[in-house]
């Protein structure tokens, strides 16, 4: 896409890793560290920093969704309580 060409429709970004998505997945302290690392990285290292923090954020997302799952599955089903 040339600089003059503008996309008419916005891309679907719900599965893409962006700086914003990484920030949302991190705690406030880690978010600050991520942004500091990213903004202080030399140009040739920016993608390496982004990729490293993407892995951290992916782990954080997996843990937060895994933490939510046991609460729902730990409740007894109605048939278990009746027996």
PDB file as gemmi writes it, atoms N, CA and C in Angstrom:
CRYST1    1.000    1.000    1.000  90.00  90.00  90.00 P 1                      
ATOM      1  N   UNK A   1       0.852  -1.167   0.000  1.00  0.00           N  
ATOM      2  CA  UNK A   1       0.000   0.000   0.000  1.00  0.00           C  
ATOM      3  C   UNK A   1       0.900   1.232   0.000  1.00  0.00           C  
ATOM      4  N   UNK A   2       0.661   2.111  -0.913  1.00  0.00           N  
ATOM      5  CA  UNK A   2       1.467   3.326  -0.969  1.00  0.00           C  
ATOM      6  C   UNK A   2       0.982   4.318   0.075  1.00  0.00           C  
ATOM      7  N   UNK A   3       1.798   5.299   0.441  1.00  0.00           N  
ATOM      8  CA  UNK A   3       1.390   6.271   1.465  1.00  0.00           C  
ATOM      9  C   UNK A   3       0.140   7.057   1.089  1.00  0.00           C  
ATOM     10  N   UNK A   4      -0.146   7.195  -0.220  1.00  0.00           N  
ATOM     11  CA  UNK A   4      -1.314   7.948  -0.663  1.00  0.00           C  
ATOM     12  C   UNK A   4      -2.603   7.144  -0.537  1.00  0.00           C  
ATOM     13  N   UNK A   5      -2.469   5.818  -0.545  1.00  0.00           N  
ATOM     14  CA  UNK A   5      -3.636   4.949  -0.518  1.00  0.00           C  
ATOM     15  C   UNK A   5      -4.095   4.721   0.909  1.00  0.00           C  
ATOM     16  N   UNK A   6      -5.365   4.883   1.148  1.00  0.00           N  
ATOM     17  CA  UNK A   6      -5.936   4.663   2.469  1.00  0.00           C  
ATOM     18  C   UNK A   6      -6.872   3.452   2.406  1.00  0.00           C  
ATOM     19  N   UNK A   7      -6.831   2.643   3.411  1.00  0.00           N  
ATOM     20  CA  UNK A   7      -7.723   1.497   3.485  1.00  0.00           C  
ATOM     21  C   UNK A   7      -9.130   1.974   3.822  1.00  0.00           C  
ATOM     22  N   UNK A   8     -10.101   1.468   3.091  1.00  0.00           N  
ATOM     23  CA  UNK A   8     -11.486   1.869   3.328  1.00  0.00           C  
ATOM     24  C   UNK A   8     -12.039   1.174   4.561  1.00  0.00           C  
ATOM     25  N   UNK A   9     -11.713  -0.083   4.736  1.00  0.00           N  
ATOM     26  CA  UNK A   9     -12.198  -0.809   5.906  1.00  0.00           C  
ATOM     27  C   UNK A   9     -11.039  -1.065   6.856  1.00  0.00           C  
ATOM     28  N   UNK A  10     -11.322  -1.002   8.128  1.00  0.00           N  
ATOM     29  CA  UNK A  10     -10.294  -1.258   9.129  1.00  0.00           C  
ATOM     30  C   UNK A  10     -10.020  -2.753   9.193  1.00  0.00           C  
ATOM     31  N   UNK A  11      -8.772  -3.149   9.366  1.00  0.00           N  
ATOM     32  CA  UNK A  11      -8.469  -4.575   9.468  1.00  0.00           C  
ATOM     33  C   UNK A  11      -9.008  -5.146  10.768  1.00  0.00           C  
ATOM     34  N   UNK A  12      -9.302  -6.425  10.757  1.00  0.00           N  
ATOM     35  CA  UNK A  12      -9.738  -7.104  11.974  1.00  0.00           C  
ATOM     36  C   UNK A  12      -8.491  -7.350  12.814  1.00  0.00           C  
ATOM     37  N   UNK A  13      -8.468  -6.779  14.005  1.00  0.00           N  
ATOM     38  CA  UNK A  13      -7.252  -6.860  14.815  1.00  0.00           C  
ATOM     39  C   UNK A  13      -7.440  -7.618  16.117  1.00  0.00           C  
ATOM     40  N   UNK A  14      -8.576  -8.294  16.302  1.00  0.00           N  
ATOM     41  CA  UNK A  14      -8.807  -8.927  17.598  1.00  0.00           C  
ATOM     42  C   UNK A  14      -7.824 -10.050  17.905  1.00  0.00           C  
ATOM     43  N   UNK A  15      -7.216 -10.657  16.907  1.00  0.00           N  
ATOM     44  CA  UNK A  15      -6.244 -11.715  17.160  1.00  0.00           C  
ATOM     45  C   UNK A  15      -4.809 -11.264  16.931  1.00  0.00           C  
ATOM     46  N   UNK A  16      -4.628 -10.040  16.468  1.00  0.00           N  
ATOM     47  CA  UNK A  16      -3.287  -9.545  16.200  1.00  0.00           C  
ATOM     48  C   UNK A  16      -2.666  -8.985  17.474  1.00  0.00           C  
ATOM     49  N   UNK A  17      -1.368  -9.146  17.586  1.00  0.00           N  
ATOM     50  CA  UNK A  17      -0.654  -8.570  18.722  1.00  0.00           C  
ATOM     51  C   UNK A  17      -0.288  -7.131  18.386  1.00  0.00           C  
ATOM     52  N   UNK A  18      -0.734  -6.231  19.204  1.00  0.00           N  
ATOM     53  CA  UNK A  18      -0.422  -4.815  19.070  1.00  0.00           C  
ATOM     54  C   UNK A  18       0.166  -4.341  20.395  1.00  0.00           C  
ATOM     55  N   UNK A  19       0.735  -3.157  20.370  1.00  0.00           N  
ATOM     56  CA  UNK A  19       1.251  -2.585  21.619  1.00  0.00           C  
ATOM     57  C   UNK A  19       0.116  -2.457  22.624  1.00  0.00           C  
ATOM     58  N   UNK A  20      -1.048  -2.022  22.163  1.00  0.00           N  
ATOM     59  CA  UNK A  20      -2.205  -1.868  23.054  1.00  0.00           C  
ATOM     60  C   UNK A  20      -2.630  -3.202  23.664  1.00  0.00           C  
ATOM     61  N   UNK A  21      -2.650  -4.261  22.856  1.00  0.00           N  
ATOM     62  CA  UNK A  21      -3.062  -5.571  23.386  1.00  0.00           C  
ATOM     63  C   UNK A  21      -2.061  -6.088  24.411  1.00  0.00           C  
ATOM     64  N   UNK A  22      -0.783  -5.889  24.148  1.00  0.00           N  
ATOM     65  CA  UNK A  22       0.229  -6.307  25.111  1.00  0.00           C  
ATOM     66  C   UNK A  22       0.032  -5.548  26.418  1.00  0.00           C  
ATOM     67  N   UNK A  23      -0.195  -4.237  26.322  1.00  0.00           N  
ATOM     68  CA  UNK A  23      -0.412  -3.425  27.527  1.00  0.00           C  
ATOM     69  C   UNK A  23      -1.620  -3.909  28.316  1.00  0.00           C  
ATOM     70  N   UNK A  24      -2.697  -4.281  27.626  1.00  0.00           N  
ATOM     71  CA  UNK A  24      -3.908  -4.755  28.303  1.00  0.00           C  
ATOM     72  C   UNK A  24      -3.676  -6.069  29.027  1.00  0.00           C  
ATOM     73  N   UNK A  25      -2.798  -6.901  28.501  1.00  0.00           N  
ATOM     74  CA  UNK A  25      -2.555  -8.213  29.105  1.00  0.00           C  
ATOM     75  C   UNK A  25      -1.634  -8.135  30.318  1.00  0.00           C  
ATOM     76  N   UNK A  26      -0.900  -7.034  30.449  1.00  0.00           N  
ATOM     77  CA  UNK A  26       0.099  -6.912  31.513  1.00  0.00           C  
ATOM     78  C   UNK A  26      -0.445  -6.149  32.714  1.00  0.00           C  
ATOM     79  N   UNK A  27       0.174  -6.363  33.851  1.00  0.00           N  
ATOM     80  CA  UNK A  27      -0.130  -5.570  35.034  1.00  0.00           C  
ATOM     81  C   UNK A  27       0.398  -4.151  34.795  1.00  0.00           C  
ATOM     82  N   UNK A  28      -0.065  -3.175  35.570  1.00  0.00           N  
ATOM     83  CA  UNK A  28       0.424  -1.805  35.378  1.00  0.00           C  
ATOM     84  C   UNK A  28       1.948  -1.688  35.483  1.00  0.00           C  
ATOM     85  N   UNK A  29       2.543  -2.417  36.401  1.00  0.00           N  
ATOM     86  CA  UNK A  29       4.000  -2.374  36.547  1.00  0.00           C  
ATOM     87  C   UNK A  29       4.705  -2.949  35.315  1.00  0.00           C  
ATOM     88  N   UNK A  30       4.235  -4.105  34.847  1.00  0.00           N  
ATOM     89  CA  UNK A  30       4.837  -4.707  33.660  1.00  0.00           C  
ATOM     90  C   UNK A  30       4.561  -3.887  32.407  1.00  0.00           C  
ATOM     91  N   UNK A  31       3.390  -3.268  32.341  1.00  0.00           N  
ATOM     92  CA  UNK A  31       3.081  -2.397  31.207  1.00  0.00           C  
ATOM     93  C   UNK A  31       4.093  -1.257  31.112  1.00  0.00           C  
ATOM     94  N   UNK A  32       4.391  -0.655  32.247  1.00  0.00           N  
ATOM     95  CA  UNK A  32       5.367   0.437  32.269  1.00  0.00           C  
ATOM     96  C   UNK A  32       6.739  -0.051  31.830  1.00  0.00           C  
ATOM     97  N   UNK A  33       7.135  -1.224  32.317  1.00  0.00           N  
ATOM     98  CA  UNK A  33       8.437  -1.788  31.942  1.00  0.00           C  
ATOM     99  C   UNK A  33       8.490  -2.098  30.443  1.00  0.00           C  
ATOM    100  N   UNK A  34       7.407  -2.654  29.911  1.00  0.00           N  
ATOM    101  CA  UNK A  34       7.323  -2.946  28.477  1.00  0.00           C  
ATOM    102  C   UNK A  34       7.499  -1.679  27.652  1.00  0.00           C  
ATOM    103  N   UNK A  35       6.761  -0.641  28.017  1.00  0.00           N  
ATOM    104  CA  UNK A  35       6.840   0.612  27.263  1.00  0.00           C  
ATOM    105  C   UNK A  35       8.224   1.244  27.378  1.00  0.00           C  
ATOM    106  N   UNK A  36       8.832   1.163  28.551  1.00  0.00           N  
ATOM    107  CA  UNK A  36      10.199   1.677  28.706  1.00  0.00           C  
ATOM    108  C   UNK A  36      11.188   0.883  27.855  1.00  0.00           C  
ATOM    109  N   UNK A  37      11.077  -0.442  27.900  1.00  0.00           N  
ATOM    110  CA  UNK A  37      11.966  -1.275  27.082  1.00  0.00           C  
ATOM    111  C   UNK A  37      11.792  -0.972  25.601  1.00  0.00           C  
ATOM    112  N   UNK A  38      10.549  -0.836  25.179  1.00  0.00           N  
ATOM    113  CA  UNK A  38      10.262  -0.597  23.765  1.00  0.00           C  
ATOM    114  C   UNK A  38      10.771   0.770  23.307  1.00  0.00           C  
ATOM    115  N   UNK A  39      10.547   1.795  24.109  1.00  0.00           N  
ATOM    116  CA  UNK A  39      10.938   3.141  23.693  1.00  0.00           C  
ATOM    117  C   UNK A  39      12.426   3.401  23.836  1.00  0.00           C  
ATOM    118  N   UNK A  40      13.124   2.593  24.631  1.00  0.00           N  
ATOM    119  CA  UNK A  40      14.562   2.787  24.794  1.00  0.00           C  
ATOM    120  C   UNK A  40      15.404   1.804  23.981  1.00  0.00           C  
ATOM    121  N   UNK A  41      14.743   0.928  23.250  1.00  0.00           N  
ATOM    122  CA  UNK A  41      15.474  -0.047  22.444  1.00  0.00           C  
ATOM    123  C   UNK A  41      16.028   0.623  21.183  1.00  0.00           C  
ATOM    124  N   UNK A  42      17.237   0.236  20.780  1.00  0.00           N  
ATOM    125  CA  UNK A  42      17.751   0.725  19.499  1.00  0.00           C  
ATOM    126  C   UNK A  42      16.846   0.226  18.368  1.00  0.00           C  
ATOM    127  N   UNK A  43      16.807   0.947  17.281  1.00  0.00           N  
ATOM    128  CA  UNK A  43      15.893   0.635  16.172  1.00  0.00           C  
ATOM    129  C   UNK A  43      16.000  -0.822  15.717  1.00  0.00           C  
ATOM    130  N   UNK A  44      17.200  -1.349  15.649  1.00  0.00           N  
ATOM    131  CA  UNK A  44      17.366  -2.720  15.162  1.00  0.00           C  
ATOM    132  C   UNK A  44      16.908  -3.766  16.185  1.00  0.00           C  
ATOM    133  N   UNK A  45      16.597  -3.360  17.411  1.00  0.00           N  
ATOM    134  CA  UNK A  45      16.163  -4.288  18.452  1.00  0.00           C  
ATOM    135  C   UNK A  45      14.674  -4.184  18.786  1.00  0.00           C  
ATOM    136  N   UNK A  46      13.966  -3.230  18.196  1.00  0.00           N  
ATOM    137  CA  UNK A  46      12.558  -2.993  18.556  1.00  0.00           C  
ATOM    138  C   UNK A  46      11.702  -4.244  18.355  1.00  0.00           C  
ATOM    139  N   UNK A  47      11.842  -4.920  17.245  1.00  0.00           N  
ATOM    140  CA  UNK A  47      11.019  -6.116  17.008  1.00  0.00           C  
ATOM    141  C   UNK A  47      11.378  -7.247  17.968  1.00  0.00           C  
ATOM    142  N   UNK A  48      12.636  -7.344  18.347  1.00  0.00           N  
ATOM    143  CA  UNK A  48      13.023  -8.367  19.334  1.00  0.00           C  
ATOM    144  C   UNK A  48      12.389  -8.076  20.692  1.00  0.00           C  
ATOM    145  N   UNK A  49      12.387  -6.814  21.087  1.00  0.00           N  
ATOM    146  CA  UNK A  49      11.753  -6.415  22.351  1.00  0.00           C  
ATOM    147  C   UNK A  49      10.257  -6.687  22.278  1.00  0.00           C  
ATOM    148  N   UNK A  50       9.628  -6.303  21.174  1.00  0.00           N  
ATOM    149  CA  UNK A  50       8.195  -6.528  20.996  1.00  0.00           C  
ATOM    150  C   UNK A  50       7.870  -8.020  21.095  1.00  0.00           C  
ATOM    151  N   UNK A  51       8.647  -8.841  20.416  1.00  0.00           N  
ATOM    152  CA  UNK A  51       8.398 -10.287  20.418  1.00  0.00           C  
ATOM    153  C   UNK A  51       8.568 -10.888  21.808  1.00  0.00           C  
ATOM    154  N   UNK A  52       9.588 -10.448  22.525  1.00  0.00           N  
ATOM    155  CA  UNK A  52       9.797 -10.964  23.883  1.00  0.00           C  
ATOM    156  C   UNK A  52       8.612 -10.610  24.776  1.00  0.00           C  
ATOM    157  N   UNK A  53       8.145  -9.377  24.707  1.00  0.00           N  
ATOM    158  CA  UNK A  53       7.019  -8.957  25.537  1.00  0.00           C  
ATOM    159  C   UNK A  53       5.702  -9.565  25.045  1.00  0.00           C  
ATOM    160  N   UNK A  54       5.606  -9.862  23.766  1.00  0.00           N  
ATOM    161  CA  UNK A  54       4.424 -10.552  23.250  1.00  0.00           C  
ATOM    162  C   UNK A  54       4.315 -11.925  23.908  1.00  0.00           C  
ATOM    163  N   UNK A  55       5.431 -12.596  24.066  1.00  0.00           N  
ATOM    164  CA  UNK A  55       5.430 -13.904  24.728  1.00  0.00           C  
ATOM    165  C   UNK A  55       5.010 -13.782  26.188  1.00  0.00           C  
ATOM    166  N   UNK A  56       5.487 -12.743  26.864  1.00  0.00           N  
ATOM    167  CA  UNK A  56       5.091 -12.510  28.261  1.00  0.00           C  
ATOM    168  C   UNK A  56       3.589 -12.249  28.337  1.00  0.00           C  
ATOM    169  N   UNK A  57       3.087 -11.417  27.438  1.00  0.00           N  
ATOM    170  CA  UNK A  57       1.659 -11.081  27.434  1.00  0.00           C  
ATOM    171  C   UNK A  57       0.800 -12.300  27.097  1.00  0.00           C  
ATOM    172  N   UNK A  58       1.255 -13.128  26.182  1.00  0.00           N  
ATOM    173  CA  UNK A  58       0.515 -14.338  25.832  1.00  0.00           C  
ATOM    174  C   UNK A  58       0.422 -15.270  27.035  1.00  0.00           C  
ATOM    175  N   UNK A  59       1.508 -15.399  27.766  1.00  0.00           N  
ATOM    176  CA  UNK A  59       1.499 -16.211  28.983  1.00  0.00           C  
ATOM    177  C   UNK A  59       0.539 -15.623  30.015  1.00  0.00           C  
ATOM    178  N   UNK A  60       0.557 -14.299  30.154  1.00  0.00           N  
ATOM    179  CA  UNK A  60      -0.352 -13.641  31.098  1.00  0.00           C  
ATOM    180  C   UNK A  60      -1.808 -13.858  30.700  1.00  0.00           C  
ATOM    181  N   UNK A  61      -2.110 -13.772  29.401  1.00  0.00           N  
ATOM    182  CA  UNK A  61      -3.481 -14.021  28.941  1.00  0.00           C  
ATOM    183  C   UNK A  61      -3.900 -15.460  29.216  1.00  0.00           C  
ATOM    184  N   UNK A  62      -3.007 -16.409  28.950  1.00  0.00           N  
ATOM    185  CA  UNK A  62      -3.327 -17.821  29.201  1.00  0.00           C  
ATOM    186  C   UNK A  62      -3.580 -18.071  30.681  1.00  0.00           C  
ATOM    187  N   UNK A  63      -2.746 -17.480  31.525  1.00  0.00           N  
ATOM    188  CA  UNK A  63      -2.921 -17.672  32.973  1.00  0.00           C  
ATOM    189  C   UNK A  63      -4.204 -17.037  33.470  1.00  0.00           C  
ATOM    190  N   UNK A  64      -4.549 -15.866  32.952  1.00  0.00           N  
ATOM    191  CA  UNK A  64      -5.778 -15.215  33.417  1.00  0.00           C  
ATOM    192  C   UNK A  64      -7.002 -15.991  32.956  1.00  0.00           C  
ATOM    193  N   UNK A  65      -6.960 -16.562  31.758  1.00  0.00           N  
ATOM    194  CA  UNK A  65      -8.103 -17.366  31.319  1.00  0.00           C  
ATOM    195  C   UNK A  65      -8.125 -18.710  32.036  1.00  0.00           C  
ATOM    196  N   UNK A  66      -6.959 -19.257  32.367  1.00  0.00           N  
ATOM    197  CA  UNK A  66      -6.899 -20.512  33.117  1.00  0.00           C  
ATOM    198  C   UNK A  66      -7.357 -20.311  34.552  1.00  0.00           C  
ATOM    199  N   UNK A  67      -7.049 -19.153  35.135  1.00  0.00           N  
ATOM    200  CA  UNK A  67      -7.487 -18.866  36.498  1.00  0.00           C  
ATOM    201  C   UNK A  67      -8.999 -18.730  36.574  1.00  0.00           C  
ATOM    202  N   UNK A  68      -9.620 -18.259  35.525  1.00  0.00           N  
ATOM    203  CA  UNK A  68     -11.074 -18.087  35.501  1.00  0.00           C  
ATOM    204  C   UNK A  68     -11.785 -19.428  35.317  1.00  0.00           C  
ATOM    205  N   UNK A  69     -11.157 -20.350  34.621  1.00  0.00           N  
ATOM    206  CA  UNK A  69     -11.789 -21.628  34.329  1.00  0.00           C  
ATOM    207  C   UNK A  69     -12.003 -22.498  35.567  1.00  0.00           C  
ATOM    208  N   UNK A  70     -11.026 -22.695  36.458  1.00  0.00           N  
ATOM    209  CA  UNK A  70     -11.256 -23.578  37.602  1.00  0.00           C  
ATOM    210  C   UNK A  70     -12.393 -23.127  38.501  1.00  0.00           C  
ATOM    211  N   UNK A  71     -12.629 -21.850  38.609  1.00  0.00           N  
ATOM    212  CA  UNK A  71     -13.719 -21.369  39.454  1.00  0.00           C  
ATOM    213  C   UNK A  71     -15.042 -21.883  38.912  1.00  0.00           C  
ATOM    214  N   UNK A  72     -15.219 -21.813  37.613  1.00  0.00           N  
ATOM    215  CA  UNK A  72     -16.468 -22.262  36.999  1.00  0.00           C  
ATOM    216  C   UNK A  72     -16.590 -23.779  37.036  1.00  0.00           C  
ATOM    217  N   UNK A  73     -15.485 -24.485  36.832  1.00  0.00           N  
ATOM    218  CA  UNK A  73     -15.562 -25.941  36.796  1.00  0.00           C  
ATOM    219  C   UNK A  73     -15.498 -26.558  38.190  1.00  0.00           C  
ATOM    220  N   UNK A  74     -15.089 -25.805  39.190  1.00  0.00           N  
ATOM    221  CA  UNK A  74     -14.992 -26.346  40.543  1.00  0.00           C  
ATOM    222  C   UNK A  74     -16.351 -26.455  41.210  1.00  0.00           C  
ATOM    223  N   UNK A  75     -17.344 -25.737  40.711  1.00  0.00           N  
ATOM    224  CA  UNK A  75     -18.679 -25.809  41.298  1.00  0.00           C  
ATOM    225  C   UNK A  75     -19.293 -27.166  40.995  1.00  0.00           C  
ATOM    226  N   UNK A  76     -19.920 -27.779  41.962  1.00  0.00           N  
ATOM    227  CA  UNK A  76     -20.520 -29.091  41.699  1.00  0.00           C  
ATOM    228  C   UNK A  76     -21.700 -28.975  40.758  1.00  0.00           C  
ATOM    229  N   UNK A  77     -21.875 -29.983  39.944  1.00  0.00           N  
ATOM    230  CA  UNK A  77     -23.041 -30.001  39.062  1.00  0.00           C  
ATOM    231  C   UNK A  77     -24.255 -30.385  39.895  1.00  0.00           C  
ATOM    232  N   UNK A  78     -25.455 -30.062  39.453  1.00  0.00           N  
ATOM    233  CA  UNK A  78     -26.651 -30.382  40.241  1.00  0.00           C  
ATOM    234  C   UNK A  78     -26.783 -31.869  40.582  1.00  0.00           C  
ATOM    235  N   UNK A  79     -26.336 -32.755  39.709  1.00  0.00           N  
ATOM    236  CA  UNK A  79     -26.450 -34.183  39.994  1.00  0.00           C  
ATOM    237  C   UNK A  79     -25.494 -34.617  41.112  1.00  0.00           C  
ATOM    238  N   UNK A  80     -24.333 -33.952  41.244  1.00  0.00           N  
ATOM    239  CA  UNK A  80     -23.406 -34.291  42.307  1.00  0.00           C  
ATOM    240  C   UNK A  80     -23.940 -33.902  43.677  1.00  0.00           C  
ATOM    241  N   UNK A  81     -24.653 -32.795  43.772  1.00  0.00           N  
ATOM    242  CA  UNK A  81     -25.157 -32.335  45.063  1.00  0.00           C  
ATOM    243  C   UNK A  81     -26.374 -33.142  45.520  1.00  0.00           C  
ATOM    244  N   UNK A  82     -27.084 -33.724  44.574  1.00  0.00           N  
ATOM    245  CA  UNK A  82     -28.291 -34.487  44.934  1.00  0.00           C  
ATOM    246  C   UNK A  82     -27.943 -35.860  45.455  1.00  0.00           C  
ATOM    247  N   UNK A  83     -26.773 -36.397  45.130  1.00  0.00           N  
ATOM    248  CA  UNK A  83     -26.427 -37.785  45.514  1.00  0.00           C  
ATOM    249  C   UNK A  83     -25.895 -37.858  46.908  1.00  0.00           C  
TER     250      UNK A  83                                                      
END                                                                             
